[in-house]
Amino acid sequence: MKVRTVFTAAFLAVMMLAPALRAQDEPAAPEANAPAAAATSNAGKPMTIREKLAALRQARISACEKKSAGDPCSFSRGEKNVAGKCAKGPHDQLMCRPQPRMSGKPSPSSAPQP
């Protein structure tokens, strides 16, 4: 029973350390000035979802550099240019929040009441 517990603890420790060890081998995150439309990493491999999300987050943060909350901003998502306003993000960091899309349908609160 003792060997099984030790093996399980060792296995869990290795599984928790694996992402940290892999991160040391990966190249640094792309510069903020790098084009966001590039869908491949430095090695020519397609970007992972995590890399794409990190690049998008950096673009949203860069769009609000030297701006205040509520100021208009824009960033590119793929080949689209997205407009929004600067607002505090989850870690109290100013980032560009996209404006809500207009669906063309009236909202229930704006519908005329009988």
Secondary structure as UniProt FT lines:
FT   HELIX           2..25
FT   TURN            32..33
FT   TURN            36..37
FT   TURN            42..43
FT   HELIX           49..62
FT   TURN            63..66
FT   TURN            69..70
FT   STRAND          72..77
FT   TURN            78..79
FT   STRAND          80..88
FT   TURN            90..91
FT   STRAND          94..98
FT   HELIX           108..110
//
